[in-house]
Structures are given as structure tokens and as C-alpha cells.
Amino acid sequence: MKVNRKAGKDSGWDQLHCEIEGDTAVVSFGDVRSPHETDAGEIADKLEQLVKRHAIKTLVFDLENVAMLPSDVFGLLILYRNRGYDVAIRRPSREVTDVLAVTKIDSIIRVER
């Protein structure tokens, strides 16, 4: 995970990138088109560290380069929403948008196009 702040960077897991502004974290997957399901546990661990370390209240998942998300990652979005975080999905692909509509996740999580 890379956390970009004005004061510097924390680095670790290269697949997950994060920019923090105040209590908002914008999370992206870099150039990865489809995060593997085996990575969902590690994504969950890194997100948990992030929200605790930086007192995050809003999580924005920027999916600009992502064609598909594994169901475990969709589950993480819902988990954080149910825990009281403001969760949004930014720039989903047509495929991700279709899944959001079919599963009705777009009715409980904000989608920014």
C-alpha cells in the first residue's frame, strides 16, 4: 500500500495505492485490471491499518483501470459501509457498473462516474 501525503509516503504492498486528504482515503489498484480473490484478505488487512492509522471516515475506491472486482472486494465495500464509513466507488468500468446494478450495491454505495 502506498499512502501519499504531503509529508511523505509509506510503502508496502504495491498493488494497493492510497491518497489521504483529511479524513478521506482514495484507494486505487494502480495498473491492475482485476485484483485476484487471493488478495482480498491482504486488501482487508491494509484497509484496516489505513482507517485506524489515519482516522479515516470516507473511503473512495477509484476503479478507473479495473475491469472486474472479485466478490470478496465487493464484500469489503459493504462491510465498511455497514461499519458506518462513507463509501464511494469512483469511475467504475461498464462491467463493474453492471455488477453494481445487478447486485443492487449501487443503491447502498455511492457511485461517482
Disulfide bonds with the S-S distance in Angstrom:
none
